[in-house]
Amino acid sequence: MGGRRFRAIVGLAAVLGVGGVLGLYRVEPAASQPPKLPFSNSVEQRAEMIKELREIRRLLEEQNRILLKQSPSRRDPPRQPMRPPARRSGR
């Protein structure tokens, strides 16, 4: 008798499982939406890059103007960074 009850429960679970899966299935397609591309149009990307590069160039020119105003003289050679003294071997 216990085997019958077990088979009935397993059968009922199988029917409910199949019914649940089929209940999620739709015959009609979802509302059609235009496909969204993973990347922008190459022309738009190129235009955006050019715009950003021009902005970077403008900022660099402004930075150079500020640095030139702050430097004592443009003719002075650039200062070399200090190097640590050379190590001597103890042997």
Secondary structure, DSSP 8 states (H G I E B T S, - for coil): -HHHHHHHHHHHHHHHHHHHHHHH--SS---------SS--HHHHHHHHHHHHHHHHHHHHHHHHHHHHHSS-TTS---------------
